[in-house]
Amino acid sequence: MATLTLPNKEHVVELRQLLRKDGQDSDVYQLKTTSPTLLDGKTPTGFKYIQPEGGPVIMEGTHVPDHTEIVESIMLTTEFGYIIRLK
């Protein structure tokens, strides 16, 4: 299970990989942050984005900041909070 640490000068911002039901690694990550606030929305072209206080912006169709993975989708769930699918 991998954890991607994202750049932020004020808070801890991590994407923690979730496991599938069979115990194997998935391509889905849970956003974990110590930031008390978070901006979210959609660009004029329809891409979803989220930004914890102090950054970075995580946006569909772009690379995860400081990493090679690309954000495929962003979903807000009641069980896990923000879930990000990477490819």
C-alpha positions as CSV (number, residue, x, y, z in Angstrom):
1,M,0.0,0.0,0.0
2,A,1.6,3.3,-1.2
3,T,1.4,6.8,0.2
4,L,2.1,9.8,-2.0
5,T,3.1,12.9,-0.1
6,L,2.2,16.2,-1.7
7,P,4.0,19.5,-1.4
8,N,2.5,21.8,1.2
9,K,4.3,24.3,3.5
10,E,1.6,24.4,6.2
11,H,-0.1,21.0,6.4
12,V,0.5,17.3,5.7
13,V,-1.2,16.3,2.5
14,E,-1.1,12.7,1.5
15,L,-2.8,10.3,-1.0
16,R,-3.1,6.9,0.7
17,Q,-3.7,3.9,-1.6
18,L,-6.7,1.8,-0.8
19,L,-6.8,-2.0,-1.1
20,R,-9.4,-3.9,-3.1
21,K,-11.6,-6.4,-1.3
22,D,-9.2,-9.2,-2.3
23,G,-6.3,-7.4,-0.5
24,Q,-4.5,-6.3,-3.7
25,D,-3.4,-2.7,-4.3
26,S,-5.9,-0.6,-6.2
27,D,-5.6,2.5,-8.3
28,V,-7.7,4.5,-5.8
29,Y,-6.3,6.8,-3.2
30,Q,-7.8,8.5,-0.2
31,L,-6.9,12.2,0.4
32,K,-5.6,12.7,4.0
33,T,-4.7,16.1,5.2
34,T,-4.3,18.1,8.4
35,S,-5.7,21.2,6.6
36,P,-8.9,22.4,8.2
37,T,-10.2,23.9,4.9
38,L,-10.4,22.6,1.3
39,L,-11.5,24.2,-1.9
40,D,-13.3,22.1,-4.5
41,G,-15.0,22.8,-7.8
42,K,-15.0,22.4,-11.5
43,T,-13.1,24.2,-14.2
44,P,-15.0,25.7,-17.1
45,T,-14.1,22.6,-19.2
46,G,-15.7,20.3,-16.5
47,F,-12.6,18.9,-14.8
48,K,-13.0,18.5,-11.0
49,Y,-10.3,19.9,-8.7
50,I,-9.6,20.0,-5.0
51,Q,-7.1,22.2,-3.1
52,P,-6.2,21.8,0.6
53,E,-5.2,25.0,2.3
54,G,-1.6,25.9,1.3
55,G,-1.9,23.7,-1.9
56,P,-1.4,21.9,-4.1
57,V,-4.2,21.8,-6.6
58,I,-5.2,18.2,-7.5
59,M,-7.1,18.3,-10.8
60,E,-8.5,15.6,-13.1
61,G,-6.5,15.1,-16.3
62,T,-3.2,16.5,-14.7
63,H,-0.3,14.9,-13.0
64,V,-0.3,14.5,-9.2
65,P,2.0,17.4,-8.0
66,D,5.6,16.1,-7.7
67,H,4.7,12.6,-9.0
68,T,4.3,10.9,-12.4
69,E,0.7,9.6,-11.9
70,I,-2.2,11.3,-13.6
71,V,-5.5,12.1,-11.8
72,E,-8.3,10.2,-13.6
73,S,-11.2,11.1,-11.4
74,I,-12.0,12.8,-8.1
75,M,-15.1,11.7,-6.0
76,L,-16.5,12.8,-2.7
77,T,-17.8,9.8,-0.7
78,T,-19.5,9.7,2.7
79,E,-17.4,6.8,3.9
80,F,-13.9,7.9,2.8
81,G,-14.1,11.6,2.0
82,Y,-12.2,12.5,-1.2
83,I,-11.2,9.5,-3.3
84,I,-8.8,10.0,-6.2
85,R,-8.4,7.5,-9.0
86,L,-4.9,7.6,-10.6
87,K,-3.6,6.1,-13.9
